[in-house]
Amino acid sequence: FFRADTDRFKKIVNEWIEKDYVSEWNGDFRSSIKQEHEFFGLPSTPPFYVSNSNDGMQTLSKNILSDASENSNVRIHSGVRVAQLNRDTVTKKWKLIGTSGEAAYHDTDEKLQEDYQRNVIGDESGYDAVILTDISSSFGGWHRASAGVPDSFSTAVRNRVGARVPLLTAMIAFDTATAIPFDAASFDHPVVWFAAKTSSKPQMKTDKECWTIVSTAAYACDKIEETPMQDPKTGEFIPQSPDYLTTVPGPDLLRAFEEIVCDKAGILGNDALNNLPEHVFMDAQRWGSALPCHRHLRHESSTRKVLSGVPYDSGLHPLAPTRIEEDSKSFLADDDLALYQAGDMMSNYTPGMEGAALSGIDAAEHLLAQLG
């Protein structure tokens, strides 16, 4: 789900509602944590919005891109990841080199990656400017998502980010109904921060009762420290292994969630369950860069850890409502290089989708002014 607290983003979201792309999410929402530590303000600071599709938030992105391609000369290259940026020293244009298929995914085995050919994306002559939105594209070459941006720009990006907030998530499908009375909740627990029932969202219907469970940042930091994203000897990227994700963090999150809903001293009190039914499906994901840390913690924090040279932060601070946290631009610009980085990691707003969207809008408006 996402928020819309600023006037600019509310206007956009209202347009999405009129097009039936999104709707307000209502349900039985609860919390056992301090209001200022709730997961994006749920339940204390509504409204909350979700995509009107059984495929979730990806459909909203597809609808936005479809609108853009139909009403302008925007060209979409689906299933392609930019793996290298090359700038022509004469024309000053950027040529995008991409990889597709299995090689476009971060968790593809390194040996398989080598079997895929890289090709020029789009215009062979290059582009006048490039806006990057994936923060991992500015990692060094060791990271699978690196786009090979110039060192000066990637350094500026990393300095702007400060620390990242990692999270782990799990998707669980149960064999039978759980009898959990709420639809979503924020928790005061060392492992699980948030959980939501998939079918509680408009248009999201499932044959089995499914829940998405989100870890705390502290738990995610501990897991990244135990199983790093980079080989300490060779420096190579370590993909997230499905075997690891479904045998370590996935079961951990499920056990913690069961502990929460079966604890009579917890969120359900005397209505606590005896147990959860058997699960018939489990998947998990590691988000090394799930969120940026808050702007005031960018350079220093008591909850910061540096793992494999990357600073992470596990501190809890308000994620609602969305507001300006720092008097600065909401994006990073290098007009001489014609490179721009936008997204929540660059934004001067509260971390989250709204801050990311406003960052992208501001970066686009700046670029249009630059190009005249």
N, C-alpha and C positions, 0 to 999 in steps of 0.2 A: 504494500500500500504506500501511498505518498500523501504529502501535505500540500496545502495551498494557502499561505498566510499573507503574502504580499499582494498588493493590488494588481501588479503586473501579471503575476502568475495566476491569480484568481480569474482574470479576464480570459487567459488562455484555456484554463481548465473548464470554464463555462462554455467555451466554444467546443471543447471535446465532449462535454455532456450533451450539447445540442446535436452533435454528430453521432451520439450513442457510442462513443469510444470508451468513455469511463462513466462511473456513477459513484455516488457516495456509499460507503460501506457502513452498514449499521448492524449491530448484533449485541450479544451479551459479552461485554468487554470488562475485564477485571485486572487488578494489580495488587501485588504484595510488596512493592518497592516504593521508595520515596517518589513523589510526583516528579521531581526534577531529574530522576534517573530512569523514568519510564522509556520504553522503546518508542522513539519518535512521538512521545506524548500520548500513547495509548494506555489507558482509556481517558485520561483527564482532560485532554486538549483536542477535542474534535473540531472540524470534521476530518474524516479520512476517506481517501479515494482509491479505487481499484479499477483495473481494466475490465471492460465488459466482454470478456472472451474466456472460453474454456482453456485457451493456451496461455493465459496470464498476461504479464506486462509486455512480453515480446510483441504481442499483437498491437499494442499502442504504438510502439516504435515503427512497426510495419505500416500502420495506417498513416502516421505522420510522413514517412518516406514516400508512400504511395501518393499522398496529396501533393508533395513537393515535386515528384517526377511528372505528374499529370499537368501541373500548372506552371512548370518552368523547364529549363533545360538541364535539370539535375539528372545525373546518371548514377544508378545504383549498381555496385559490384558485390553481390551477395556471396557469402561463403569465402571471402578473401581477406587475408590479413596482410597489412603492410609490413614487410620485413626489412626494407631498406629505403632510405631517402638519399637521392643523389642530386646535387645541384650543378647545373651547367655553369661553368665559370664565365662563359660569354653571354648567354641569354639570361642568366640568373634564375632560370626556371627549375623547379623541382620535378624530378622524375621519380615516380613511385614504383617500387619493385615489390611484387606481392607473391604470396604462396597461398595455395587453396587446397581443397580436399582435406584429407586427414592431417596434413602438415599445418593447416591453419589453426588447429587446436593446441592449446598449451600442454596438454597431457599426452600428446603423441610421443611414442618412443623416439629417442634421438636417432637411432639407426634408420627408422622409417622416414624421418624428416629428410635425411640425406637423399632419399630416392625421388623426392619431388622437385621438379624444376621450378625456378622462380621466373616470373614474367612481368613485363611492364604492365601496370594497371592504367587503363584509360588512355589519355592522350599521350602519344609517343614523344611529342615535343616537350611535355612537362607542364607544370602548373605554376601560376604566378605566386601563389601562397598556399600554405598548408596549415590547417587547424587540427591539432591532435587532441583527442579526448580521453584515450586510455592512458592512465598515468604510468603504467608499466612500459609503455613505448619509450620512455625516457630512462629506463634502467640501462645498465651497461650491457654489453654483448652477451654476458652469461645468461641473461633472462630470455626465455622463449619469446616473450612479447616485445622485446626490444626492436625498435624501428631504425636503429642506427643513426639517431639524430646527432648533430654536432655536439661536441663535449661542452662547449660554452652554454648551449641552450639546455642540455640535460642537467648540467650543474645548477643552472638558475631554477629549473623545475624542481629539483630535489630540495634546494634551499627554500623554495616557496612552500613546498609540502610540509617540511619539518618531519613529523612522524605520521605513520599510518596506523589505523586501527584495524586489526585483523579480526575476522569472525569465521566460525565454522557453522555450517548448516546441515540439517538432515531432513529428508523427506521420508515419512513413515506411513505405510498403509497397514491398517489392522484388519484381521480376518472378520471380526464382528464389530458392532458399535461399541464404543468405549464407555458411554454413559457420562462422559465429561460434560458438565452443564454449561460451560462457557464456550464462546467461539474464538476468543483470542485473549491473551493476557501477558503482562509484563511481570517478571519474577525477581525476587530478592534471593538469588541462589548463586553459588560459586561457579556453576557450570552452565546453566540455562538462563538466558535473559528474556526470551520471548518465544511464544508458540501460537500458531493460528490453525484453525480447522479450514481446510481448503474449500469445502462445500458451503461454508458460511458466506462466501463472497458471491456476488451476483454472477450468474452464468457459469460458475465453476462447479459443475456436477461430476461426481465420481461414483464408481460402482462400490468401492470400499471407502471407509472413513479414513481420510488422509490428513496428516498434520505436518506442518513445516515447523521445525524447531531450530532456534537461533542461539548459538552459544554466547557466553560473555566474552569480552575481549581478553580478559585475564586468562581464561581457559585456552583461548586460541593462541595467545602468546606462549603459554607453557607447551602446547603441542608443537608449535613451530620451532621452539628451542630444542625439543626432543627429537623432532624429525624435520631438519632444516630444508629450506627451499633451494639451497645451493650447496654443492659438495665442498666441504671445508678444505680438501686437498687440491682438487682440480679446478674448483671454481665453477663447474658446470651446473646448469639448471637441473633441479630434480623435479620431474613432473609429479603431479598428485596422482598417486596410484589408487585405482578403484579398490584393490585388495586392502590397502592401508585404510582408506577412508571408511570402508564398510566393516572393518574389524577393530578400529580404535575409536575415532571420534563419533562415528555413527552410533555404535552401541553405548558409548559414554553418554551421549545426549539422550538416547532413549531411556537408559536407566535413571538418569537425573530427572527426566520428565515424569517417569512413573513414581519416583520418590516424591516429587512435588504434589501430584494429584492424589497420592495415597497417604499423605501426612495429615493427621487430624489437627496438628498444630499449625498447618500451613494454610494455603489460599482457600481451600474448600472446607476447612474446619470439620465439623461433625458429618458433613456430606462427603468426606473423603472416600475415595474408592478403595476396595480391597486389593485390586490389581488391575492391570491392563490386559486386554486379550492378546493373543499371539499376533505378531506382525507377519505379513506375507510379502512385504516389499520394504527395502531400505536402500537409500542412496544418500550420499553426503558430498559436501563440497568445501574446499578451503578457499576463503577469500583473503588473500594476503594483504590486499589493499581495499578492504570493504568500505572504509570511511577515512576521511582525513581527521587528524586531531583538531580540536577547536583552535581558532586562530591565536588565542592568548597562550596556548601551550605549545606553539610551533617550535620554539627554541629551547624550552626547558620545562621539565615535568618530573615529579617524584615517582610517577608510574611508568616511566619510559624504560624500554629495554632496546639495546642495539644487538640485533641478531644477524650474523653474516653481513655485517656492515650496513644493515638497513634498520633505521630507528622505528620502533613500534611503541604505541601507547595504549594502556588498558584503563585509563581513568574514565570515570562516569561524570558527564556534565549534560546540562539540558539540551535536548534535541528538538524542543518545541516551545514556543512557536518559532518559525523561521524568521531570523532577523539579521541585520548587518552586525558582524562581530569585529570588524576592523575597517578603519578608514583607508581603503586602498582600492585598486581596480579588482574586479571579480575574475580576472583572467591574466595570463602572462603573455606579453607581447615582445617580440624582437622584430621591429619593423625593417631593420637593415637586412636581416636574414629572411624576412617574410615568413616567419614561423610563429605559431600561436598555440598556446595550450589552454584549453577550457575544460570545465567540469567541476565537480564538487571539490576535488583536491586543490583547485586553484581559487575557488570562490572565497569571497570575503563574508559570505553568509553562513548561517548555521549549516553543518553537514547534512546532506540529504539530497533527494531528487530535485526539490525546488531550487536549492542553491546551485545545483548543477545546471538546471535549465536556464536560470538567470545569467549564469556565467557564459553559457553558449550564446545567448541573445546578445549580451554585451560585446562579446568577442566578434560576432558577426557584424554588428553595427560599426564597431571600430574598423574592421577590415573593409567594409563598404566605403567608409570615409577615406581610408588610405588609398583605395583603388580609384576613387573619384567617381 
